[in-house]
Every structure is written in C-alpha cells, then in structure tokens.
Amino acid sequence: MNRRQIFSLPLGLGAAAMLTPAQVKAKAGKPKNIIFCVADGMSPGVLMMAEYFSQIARGKGTRWAALMNDMTASRGVQDVAALNSPVTDSSSSSSAWGSGSRINNAAVNTLPDGTKLTPILHLAKQAGRKTALVTTATVTHATPAGFAATQPSRDDEHLIGLQYKNKVDYVLGGGQRFFLQSKRKDKFDAMADFAGAGYQIVKTRAELNAASKAKPVLGLFSDSHVPYTIDKVDVPTLADMTTFTLDALSKSSPRGFIMQVEGARVDHAAHDNDIAGLLWDQLAYDDALGVCLDFAARSGDTLVITTSDHGNSSPGLNGMGLEYVDSGKCFERIVKAKSSFNTISQLLGTKPSASRVREVIEAQRGIAITAQEAGWVAASASGQKGVSINQILDKPMGVLGQVLSNYYGVAFTGMNHTSEYTTITSTGPGSLPFEGLVQNTDVFPRLTKYMGIQFKNPSMTAAQGAKFNKG
Ligand SMILES: [Zn+2]
C-alpha cells in the first residue's frame, strides 16, 4: 500500500492498517452477539486513576487499560452531545445510542415535539434476538431506559419499567419500588404482571443463584439503586449479575443477543465529588467488563463495546508538593476510605458540629482534617451558602470534596455532567467502525445493521428542536 492509498482509506482504517489482513477482516465482520458496556458519568481522566488505584488497592491493573493496549481492539473517542445542550444527561445520551437520534436532556427516546422513537431492544426482540439490561442503578433509570423504553420524562420510572415486559428477557439491577404495588404511584402490581408474563422475580443473591437460566428474569436487588461498592452491602455485584446473564443468554439465544451493562454509580459518586466511592465502583464496572471480554474471547462472535455516556465533574489528580512528588502519596490515602460520601452524609445529619465532622472523617477516611476545614463542611451541611466561591460546588458534599482534595490530590471541577469526548473502546467482529471520533448517533445504525434490522427513527436538527425549548 503506498502513501496515497493509505490517505484515501475511510476513517478508521488508517489505524487498523497496522494489523494483518486477517485481523482487519475479523474486526470488519458481523457479530452474532452484542454487549454494550457503559461506565456512567466516567470522565476520561478516571481511566488512568482507576488503573493506578487498582494497582495500589488490588495489585493488578484494569481490563479496560489492557484492552486499550490491545492492537486488535478499536480505540476512539465519542461526541455525546444532546440535541439541546453540549452537556448531556444519561437519558438523552442512551437514547441517542438506542434510537440513532439526538433528543433533549431528560427525555427518553422522545423528540421535543413528542414524536416517539423505537428503541433498539424492541427492534432486536422483534428480529428474534434475546435482550438484556444489567445495571447498578434502578433498572428503570435513564441509561437502561434509553435502550428499551420511550417516555417523555425519564422521571416516570414506574411507566418505563412496564415497557420491558416481553421486550427484555433479563432485567437485573435495583429499583423494587418501581414494581411493588405498595410503592408505585398508581398501585399497579407490576411484580405480578411480570410474573404472569413468565418472568422469575428474584431479590437476593441466593434467589439469583437458584433461578432457571432458561426463563426470563426480573432481578431487583434493592429498593432504589444497588448500594455503592465501597459500602460493602451483600448484594450481587455488577460482575455477578453480568455472569448470570451471559450464561443465561449463551444457553437461550441461538440467534444471538444484545445486552447493555451499566456501572451506574460511577456517575453518582462523581456528582457527590467522592473519589473513593467512584474508584471502587469503577473497579466493580471493570470486573464486569472482564466477564464480558472473557465471554467474547470464548465465543469468538461477540462484539464488546465499553464507553461512557458523558463526563461528570472531571476529577483529576493534581500535582502535589515540590516537583509533584506528593501526588502518589496523596492518592494512596484513598485506599483507606471505609464508606461512601452517601454514608458519611447520613452520619453527619443536617446540622453537624465541626467536631462531629472531624470525628466522622477521621473514622471513615482515616484523615485528620483541620478545625477550619471541618468548620466549612459543618457550615455547608447546616445550609450556609457562600462557603465555596464556585457556586456549583457550594453544597455539603462539594465542600467536603474540596476539603479532601487537600489530602487526596484529586479535585473536581463541579458536581454536574461535563462535555468531554468520552472514551470508546471495542473488540470483536464489528468493532472496526468504532475507531477515531464516533458520534453517539453512529451506534444505532451500526448495531441494527449487524442484527439485520432495517429501521430508521425520525430525527430533528438542533435548530428544529430549539423551537420547542421552554422559556
Ligand atoms: Zn449523572
């Protein structure tokens, strides 16, 4: 191949030109199975910190970093913008993957004028494939919903859940409250409804282990989201749920399957500016990714994509001390954390004294913060404003995150989603087009093509969508 031929290759093939023709052919093929993994709200900087943290805390690296170093994998970044904002929420981001159309934040597969879009798992099911959603959020939360529901508001989780019946074969995560008759707004017995449709309802690890893999499963392991990994509650891990589901799918899907796996609490910990909670959930996600990669290696006909739907608060390890020699020492302190900011917040209550703040942080994080720092956290937790100059960070956990950044070296830019290109890495047949800069709307046409589905959802330009903006 001469220089001119290389430059005339379509986008993506340039990087693949270093592979053997057989390797390129394998990447350009059509997968039988599709596994789409999402570390929700994972800013790109988390990848390096997770690798570093895993080495310190577990004496081994991460599967995602190893995959990025695999020459046969496809490596890219992804523009995840929403229709109405360069900063995306999970429902619009997952809907762009799930429908091929950009929509406004807070909606699920619905255009601003109310036009309903058909989500990818419904199409896959019609085409004879098995389908699955596995998450550490409520199963009805924005990211799983984007693959299998259509709803004007992401907050109507009780209505989103009903749309999974007979469309999603294996649904595992949290969110009993959106199915229990006693807790639903409309008092509808969604548990009985799913059971009547042939679903096994499971609520504990023992029940999951005992469930038949031949029949559909609705697995709901907590009232709301599955607890943070760092809080060590006895529930199935994301890797446990993924292992069960892949085993079930491999036995029951002669025509192939499509599955979404979401590490949701990475996003929640980022909103809380809790780097310890974030990194432990990122490692739990990485374990689940490892389960998927091992399955793909055994099957040979499975595409695995790992990515994020948007950045969140852009955490970064800063240079600390003279010539930055203290950065590593600061970062290592994160390993001593015993609980999430969520737990710490409960321990502090609404009007903690500064001494109570010091006591809780010492016990939960092994760090002796100063009286002044404890005073700032206590003031913010008691409702005082202006404790932080950055208004986004002017909340109790934002102030606590800033205080602990003095010890951990890791600081956050805010407490909201951020606009970075997210990392997207993929392996297996069908991974070739996911090289380079990928649009979130590219995912749907590629995955439906792999499944032999010809379908295009309606879409709007940003200018057309802006006519429907409120205010
Ligand atoms: Zn979020």
Boltz pocket constraint, residues with backbone or C-beta under 6 A from the ligand:
constraints:
  - pocket:
      binder: B
      contacts: [[A, 41], [A, 90], [A, 267], [A, 268], [A, 271], [A, 312], [A, 417]]
      max_distance: 6.0
